[in-house]
Amino acid sequence: MLVKKITTGYVLQVYDTKLEKFVSQEFVASDIVDHEDMMGNPVDELGLDLDSDYLPFDMVQPQDGLGASC
């Protein structure tokens, strides 16, 4: 069975008005997590420890030119 883990959070993005582009971003995850099947139905964890493995929330930082027209 495939189970999706949905983590609530937000993204902080910093825009430099002198450079006219985004210069950084950071993802902030909360402790609020839901699990669902591939059809979007809630899944009780079926005795599985689905939160034991941590996957990092790596985000690529903006590069030159990204976000200049946003």
For each residue, the residues with C-beta under 8 A, 3 or more apart:
1: 37 43
2: 37 38
3: 35 36 37 43 48 50
4: 35 36 37 38
5: 33 34 35 50 51
6: 33 34 35 36
7: 29 30 32 33 57
8: 29 30 32 33
9: 27 28 29 30 57
10: 27 28
11: 25 26 27 28 59
12: 25 26 28
13: 22 24 25
14: 22 23 24 25
15: 21 22 23 67 70
16: 19 20 21 22 23
17: 20
18:
19: 16 23
20: 16 17 68
21: 15 16 62 64 65 66 67 68
22: 13 14 15 16 25 62 66 67 70
23: 14 15 16 19 62
24: 13 14 61 62
25: 11 12 13 14 22 59 61 62
26: 11 12 59
27: 9 10 11 57 59
28: 9 10 11 12
29: 7 8 9 57
30: 7 8 9
31:
32: 7 8
33: 5 6 7 8 51
34: 5 6 42
35: 3 4 5 6 42 43 44 45 50
36: 3 4 6 39 40 41 42 43
37: 1 2 3 4 40 41 43
38: 2 4
39: 36
40: 36 37
41: 36 37
42: 34 35 36
43: 1 3 35 36 37 46
44: 35
45: 35 48 49 50
46: 43
47:
48: 3 45
49: 45 52
50: 3 5 35 45
51: 5 33
52: 49
53:
54:
55:
56:
57: 7 9 27 29
58:
59: 11 25 26 27
60:
61: 24 25
62: 21 22 23 24 25 66 67
63: 66
64: 21
65: 21 68
66: 21 22 62 63
67: 15 21 22 62 70
68: 20 21 65
69:
70: 15 22 67
